[in-house]
Amino acid sequence: MNPTVPRVLAIVPQTVRRIVLLVLALLSYPSAANAQIEWRVSVKIFLDESGARPCLLEPDDCNYDDCCYDTDEEIRDMFEGPGSPLAILNERGITIGEIEILELHPDALPPVPAELPIGHYCREGADDDDGPCDPLADDPCWDSRVCVERPVDYYCDDAGHNLGPCDPADADPCPGGGTCVAESYHWYHVWFKAYGVHSVVRHYAKHDHRFEYDSNAINFYLFPAKAGGRCACNPWVGPDPEAVITLGHGKNRTVPMHELGHFMGLCHTQGCEDVECHIEPPGEDHMADTLPDRDCWDRDEIADHSFDVGYDQATSSQQEQVDDVWFNIMSYHWKEPPRLTSDQLDRMMDVSGTTWFPITERCTFFVDGTPDVPPILTGHINCSRDGPRPTLDGNRFPDTRLDGSSANPLSAVASALNEAGDGDIVMIRGGYYHEQLTIDQPVFLRASKGDAVIGMTRP
């Protein structure tokens, strides 16, 4: 047994006679085999004009042909194969379940506009690029963003492969091969970024009903554009039947998990609001176990901000906290191997059972016998099995105040069992729980933040 994995242990008192299930040892190792909650996924793929699927990896990361997910098996491997960042979720009993994969062939598409060169683009923050715009239009960006001009970028193009930047003024701008050409937005990028993902999806759903939103799944739309990922969703304000994740080519396998983190309620480690690096203080991601972070910081700067020492001078415990941010899948550092913290995983479990209950049909109830902050019961349970949960005022993340949530855990295992339904998870935080239990329904007991011992007091 891996000693680093928290366990639930039960001590059976001789006086207890009716015990359906009281002894449970978790886990040998977190893996898909012991996952209890499945997230259904629907992948809609927009093919390019040649009928090829988008590529999701940088050409420098592997042989270019191998980077393109040409088969359904490769798509599934992205979500659940060996080395997939999504394996992090197995620690909380979550795996990717049914994966629906659909294609839209170019023959089914309406006529498309030509590619547009980059000249002006919509900008809100210093680093935002929300697609091209027409500076002569009355309202070129449709909102408060501004339409600004930037220098044209050039890159070496080799039969459609981007070999890196170049300067057309150089005598030999592409010594490694290819032709130095101006960067341009593919029409998919124009439509998705400039006109909004929802407008595009609705437009194509008229031509092929298979591309409509699946309200019982996490919707991924893959399109052949020079763009990364984006989560068009807001889990903090309640379920959105049109919430989607869009992925373009040119990014690595951590991007789907990064966007899925947003879908399940996580902000960037550098904060929920976009702020300029080196100008404003670090933002707030509302996670107690992540250090303040900026997307342009290195490990020394992360350590210095929190501990007043560089990374190499920090203690091993402090270095581990820095690494929790440096390797975090919700950061912009993009380091391997990716990780999530315990509080981030807890947050995803909260959102999974409330905002996105139709996707999972399972809930998680947290138990903490000695919480740092005593719970204040609201009378509203952290589960949407019986309908949408109410919005509680005064909190950016309203569902975290629901009874049995990670931020407002129940104090007794028995209380969680009374609320749990078939197949739900009772997540017990480390400690001793002097309780006598009768479990007469199929639920899963799991431990987090240390071993949990049921049936005895602390020695």
C-alpha positions in Angstrom: 0.0 0.0 0.0 1.3 3.4 -0.9 1.8 5.1 2.5 1.2 8.6 1.1 -2.4 7.8 0.1 -4.9 8.6 2.9 -6.9 5.7 4.2 -10.2 5.1 6.0 -9.8 2.6 8.7 -12.6 1.3 10.9 -12.3 -0.1 14.5 -15.2 -2.4 15.2 -16.4 -2.3 18.9 -17.6 -5.6 20.3 -20.8 -4.0 21.4 -21.8 -3.2 17.9 -23.8 -6.1 16.5 -25.5 -4.8 13.3 -22.8 -3.7 10.9 -23.4 -3.8 7.2 -20.2 -2.2 6.4 -17.8 -0.7 8.9 -14.3 -1.8 7.8 -12.9 -0.2 4.8 -9.3 0.3 3.8 -8.7 2.8 1.0 -6.6 2.8 -1.3 -3.8 0.8 -2.7 -3.2 3.6 -5.2 -5.5 6.1 -6.9 -6.4 4.8 -10.3 -9.2 4.7 -12.7 -10.1 1.2 -11.4 -11.2 2.6 -8.1 -13.0 5.7 -9.4 -16.6 6.1 -8.3 -17.8 9.2 -10.2 -17.7 9.3 -14.0 -17.8 12.5 -16.0 -19.4 12.0 -19.4 -17.7 13.8 -22.3 -18.9 14.8 -25.7 -16.2 15.7 -28.2 -17.3 17.6 -31.4 -14.6 17.9 -34.0 -14.6 20.5 -36.7 -12.5 19.2 -39.5 -10.4 21.5 -41.6 -10.9 22.0 -45.4 -8.8 18.9 -46.2 -10.9 16.8 -43.9 -8.2 16.4 -41.3 -8.6 16.7 -37.5 -7.0 19.5 -35.5 -3.7 18.9 -33.8 -3.4 19.6 -30.1 0.3 19.3 -29.6 3.2 21.6 -30.5 5.2 20.1 -33.4 8.4 20.5 -31.3 7.0 18.1 -28.7 6.9 15.0 -31.0 6.8 13.9 -34.6 4.2 16.2 -36.2 2.2 13.4 -37.7 1.9 11.7 -34.3 0.6 14.9 -32.7 -2.6 14.9 -34.7 -5.4 12.9 -33.1 -6.5 11.1 -36.3 -8.4 8.3 -34.6 -11.0 8.0 -31.9 -8.6 6.0 -29.8 -6.1 8.9 -29.8 -8.9 11.2 -28.7 -9.8 8.9 -25.9 -6.1 8.5 -24.9 -6.0 12.3 -24.5 -8.6 12.1 -21.8 -7.9 8.7 -20.1 -4.7 7.2 -21.5 -1.3 6.7 -19.7 0.2 10.0 -18.7 -3.0 12.0 -19.2 -3.2 14.9 -16.8 -6.8 13.9 -16.1 -5.4 10.9 -14.1 -5.0 13.5 -11.3 -8.8 13.2 -10.8 -8.6 9.6 -9.8 -7.3 10.7 -6.4 -10.8 11.9 -5.7 -12.6 8.9 -7.2 -13.3 10.6 -10.5 -12.6 9.2 -14.0 -13.7 10.1 -17.5 -16.6 7.8 -18.4 -18.4 7.6 -21.6 -16.7 9.6 -24.4 -18.9 10.5 -27.4 -16.9 11.6 -30.5 -18.5 13.3 -33.5 -17.2 14.8 -36.6 -18.5 17.6 -38.9 -17.1 17.2 -42.4 -16.4 20.3 -44.5 -19.0 19.2 -47.0 -21.6 20.0 -44.3 -20.3 23.5 -43.7 -21.6 26.7 -45.2 -19.2 28.7 -47.4 -16.4 30.1 -45.3 -14.7 33.5 -45.5 -11.1 33.8 -46.5 -8.3 34.0 -44.0 -7.9 37.5 -42.5 -4.4 38.9 -41.8 -3.6 40.2 -38.4 -3.8 44.0 -38.4 -6.2 45.0 -35.6 -7.5 43.0 -32.7 -9.8 43.4 -29.7 -8.0 44.0 -26.5 -9.2 44.4 -22.9 -6.1 43.8 -20.8 -2.5 44.1 -21.7 -2.1 40.6 -22.9 -5.6 39.9 -24.2 -6.1 38.9 -27.9 -9.8 38.3 -28.6 -9.6 38.1 -32.3 -9.4 40.5 -35.3 -11.5 43.6 -35.6 -12.4 46.3 -38.1 -11.2 49.7 -36.8 -13.6 51.5 -39.1 -16.7 49.8 -37.7 -18.9 51.7 -35.3 -18.5 49.1 -32.5 -15.7 46.8 -33.7 -15.5 44.7 -30.6 -19.1 44.6 -29.6 -18.4 45.7 -26.0 -15.9 47.7 -23.9 -12.8 46.2 -25.5 -10.8 48.4 -27.8 -9.7 47.7 -31.3 -5.9 48.2 -31.5 -3.2 47.7 -34.1 -0.1 45.6 -33.6 2.9 44.7 -35.8 2.4 41.7 -38.1 4.1 38.6 -36.9 6.0 36.4 -39.4 6.8 32.7 -39.2 8.4 30.0 -41.3 5.8 28.0 -43.0 6.6 24.5 -44.3 3.6 23.0 -46.0 1.3 24.3 -43.3 3.7 23.5 -40.4 4.8 26.5 -38.3 8.6 26.2 -37.9 9.0 29.3 -35.7 9.2 33.1 -36.0 11.2 34.8 -38.8 12.1 38.3 -40.0 11.4 38.8 -43.7 14.1 41.5 -43.8 16.8 38.9 -43.1 18.8 37.5 -46.0 17.9 34.0 -45.1 14.8 34.3 -42.8 14.2 30.5 -42.7 17.5 28.7 -42.6 15.7 25.5 -41.4 13.4 25.5 -44.4 10.1 26.9 -45.3 8.9 30.3 -46.4 8.7 33.4 -44.2 5.0 34.4 -44.3 2.8 36.8 -42.3 0.8 35.3 -39.4 -2.9 35.1 -40.2 -6.0 33.9 -38.4 -7.8 30.9 -39.8 -11.5 31.5 -40.4 -12.4 29.2 -37.5 -10.4 31.4 -35.2 -12.1 34.5 -36.5 -15.5 33.0 -35.9 -14.8 31.5 -32.6 -12.9 34.4 -31.1 -14.5 37.4 -32.8 -18.1 36.3 -33.0 -18.3 34.1 -29.9 -18.2 30.4 -29.5 -22.0 30.1 -28.7 -22.9 31.9 -31.9 -20.7 29.6 -34.0 -22.0 26.4 -32.3 -25.6 27.5 -32.8 -24.9 28.3 -36.4 -23.4 24.9 -37.2 -26.0 23.0 -35.1 -28.5 24.2 -37.7 -26.6 22.3 -40.3 -25.9 19.2 -38.2 -28.0 18.5 -35.1 -25.2 16.3 -33.7 -23.3 19.5 -32.8 -25.9 20.8 -30.5 -25.0 21.1 -26.8 -25.3 17.9 -24.8 -26.7 19.0 -21.4 -25.7 15.7 -19.8 -22.0 15.9 -20.8 -18.9 18.1 -20.7 -18.9 19.5 -24.3 -15.5 19.8 -26.0 -15.4 21.5 -29.4 -12.1 20.9 -31.3 -11.4 23.2 -34.2 -8.4 23.7 -36.5 -7.5 27.2 -35.5 -4.4 28.9 -34.2 -5.7 29.2 -30.7 -5.4 27.3 -27.4 -8.2 26.5 -25.2 -11.1 28.5 -23.7 -13.9 27.6 -21.2 -17.0 29.4 -22.2 -18.6 28.7 -18.9 -19.3 30.3 -15.5 -19.9 27.5 -12.9 -20.1 30.1 -10.1 -23.5 31.5 -11.2 -25.2 28.2 -11.8 -25.6 25.6 -14.5 -25.4 26.9 -18.1 -26.8 24.6 -20.7 -24.5 26.1 -23.3 -21.3 25.8 -21.3 -18.5 24.5 -23.6 -14.8 24.0 -23.8 -13.1 24.9 -27.1 -9.7 23.6 -28.1 -7.6 24.7 -31.1 -4.4 23.1 -32.3 -1.0 24.2 -31.1 -1.2 23.3 -27.4 -0.2 20.3 -25.3 -2.2 17.7 -23.5 -2.5 19.8 -20.3 -4.8 22.2 -22.0 -8.0 20.0 -21.8 -7.4 19.5 -18.1 -6.7 23.2 -17.6 -10.0 24.2 -19.2 -11.8 21.4 -17.4 -10.5 22.9 -14.2 -12.2 26.2 -15.1 -15.4 24.2 -16.0 -15.3 22.7 -12.5 -14.9 26.0 -10.7 -11.1 26.6 -10.6 -9.4 30.0 -11.3 -5.8 30.4 -12.4 -3.2 30.2 -9.6 -2.4 33.9 -10.4 -6.0 34.8 -9.6 -9.5 34.9 -10.8 -9.2 38.3 -12.3 -6.7 39.2 -15.0 -4.0 41.5 -13.7 -0.8 42.7 -15.4 2.3 40.9 -14.1 4.9 43.0 -12.2 2.4 45.9 -12.0 -0.4 44.8 -9.7 -0.1 42.4 -6.7 -0.8 38.7 -7.1 -4.5 37.9 -7.6 -6.6 35.6 -5.4 -7.6 32.1 -6.5 -9.6 31.4 -3.3 -7.6 28.3 -2.6 -6.0 28.1 0.9 -3.3 25.7 -0.1 -1.9 27.6 -3.1 0.7 30.3 -2.7 0.3 33.7 -4.4 1.4 33.5 -8.0 1.9 35.5 -11.2 2.1 34.0 -14.6 5.6 35.5 -15.3 7.2 34.5 -12.0 9.8 31.7 -11.6 10.2 29.5 -8.6 12.5 31.9 -6.9 10.0 34.8 -7.2 7.1 32.5 -5.9 9.3 31.5 -2.9 10.5 35.0 -2.2 7.0 36.5 -2.2 5.8 34.0 0.4 8.9 33.1 2.4 11.4 35.9 1.7 14.0 33.4 0.4 14.8 31.9 -2.9 13.7 28.5 -3.9 17.0 26.8 -3.1 17.2 28.4 0.3 13.6 27.4 1.2 12.9 24.4 3.4 11.7 21.2 1.8 8.1 21.9 3.0 8.3 25.4 1.5 9.7 24.0 -1.7 6.8 21.6 -1.9 4.3 24.5 -1.6 6.1 26.4 -4.3 6.1 23.3 -6.5 2.3 23.0 -5.9 2.0 26.2 -7.8 4.9 25.9 -10.2 3.6 22.5 -11.5 -0.1 23.4 -11.1 -2.2 22.7 -14.0 -4.2 25.9 -13.4 -1.1 28.0 -13.6 0.5 29.5 -16.8 3.9 27.9 -16.0 3.0 24.8 -18.0 5.4 22.5 -16.2 5.5 18.7 -16.0 4.3 16.7 -14.3 1.1 18.7 -13.7 -0.6 18.6 -10.3 -3.6 20.0 -8.4 -3.8 20.7 -4.7 -6.1 19.0 -2.2 -8.3 22.2 -2.0 -8.5 22.4 -5.8 -9.7 18.8 -6.1 -12.2 19.4 -3.3 -13.5 22.5 -5.1 -14.0 20.4 -8.3 -16.0 17.8 -6.3 -18.3 20.6 -4.9 -19.1 21.9 -8.4 -19.4 18.4 -9.9 -22.2 17.5 -7.5 -24.0 20.8 -7.7 -23.7 23.0 -10.8 -22.9 20.0 -13.1 -25.0 17.3 -11.3 -26.7 16.3 -14.7 -23.2 15.3 -16.0 -22.2 13.1 -13.0 -25.4 12.2 -11.2 -23.3 11.7 -8.1 -22.4 14.0 -5.1 -19.6 14.3 -2.6 -20.2 15.0 1.1 -17.2 16.2 3.1 -16.7 15.4 6.8 -14.3 17.0 9.2 -14.4 16.2 12.9 -12.1 19.1 13.9 -12.5 21.8 11.3 -10.5 25.0 11.6 -13.8 26.9 11.2 -16.8 25.4 12.8 -19.6 24.8 10.2 -22.6 27.0 10.2 -25.4 24.8 8.7 -27.5 26.5 6.1 -30.1 23.8 5.7 -29.1 23.4 2.0 -27.2 20.3 1.1 -24.1 20.2 -1.2 -26.0 18.1 -3.8 -28.4 18.9 -6.7 -30.0 15.5 -6.9 -33.4 17.0 -5.9 -33.0 20.1 -8.0 -30.8 23.2 -8.4 -29.2 24.5 -5.1 -30.1 28.0 -4.0 -27.6 30.9 -4.6 -26.4 32.1 -1.2 -25.4 35.7 -1.2 -22.1 37.1 -0.1 -19.7 34.6 -1.7 -18.1 34.5 -5.1 -18.4 30.7 -4.9 -21.9 30.4 -3.4 -22.1 26.6 -3.4 -19.0 26.3 -1.1 -21.3 27.4 1.8 -23.7 24.5 1.3 -23.8 21.9 4.1 -21.3 19.1 3.4 -19.3 21.1 1.0 -15.5 21.3 1.2 -15.7 24.7 2.9 -18.6 23.8 5.2 -18.1 20.1 6.0 -20.3 18.1 8.2 -18.8 17.1 11.6 -19.9 13.4 11.7 -19.7 10.6 9.2 -23.2 9.6 10.2 -24.6 13.0 9.1 -23.0 12.6 5.7 -24.4 9.0 5.3 -27.9 10.4 6.1 -27.6 12.8 3.2 -25.8 10.5 0.7 -27.6 8.7 -2.1 -26.6 5.6 -3.9 -23.2 5.8 -5.4 -22.2 9.1 -3.6 -18.8 9.7 -2.0 -18.3 10.5 1.6 -15.0 12.3 1.8 -13.6 12.0 5.4 -10.8 14.3 6.4 -8.0 12.9 8.6 -8.8 12.3 12.2 -10.6 10.1 14.7 -14.4 9.6 14.6 -15.8 7.9 17.6 -19.0 6.7 15.9 -21.0 3.5 15.5 -22.3 3.3 12.0 -24.8 1.3 10.1 -24.3 1.6 6.3 -27.1 0.0 4.4 -26.7 1.6 1.0 -24.0 1.6 -1.7 -21.8 4.6 -0.9 -18.0 5.1 -1.0 -15.9 6.2 1.9 -12.7 8.0 1.0 -10.1 9.9 3.0 -8.3 13.1 2.3 -5.7 15.2 4.2 -4.6 12.3 6.4 -5.9 8.9 7.5 -9.4 8.8 8.9 -10.1 6.3 11.8 -13.7 5.4 12.6 -14.8 3.7 15.8 -12.3 5.0 18.4 -11.1 8.2 20.0 -7.7 9.6 19.5 -5.1 7.5 21.5 
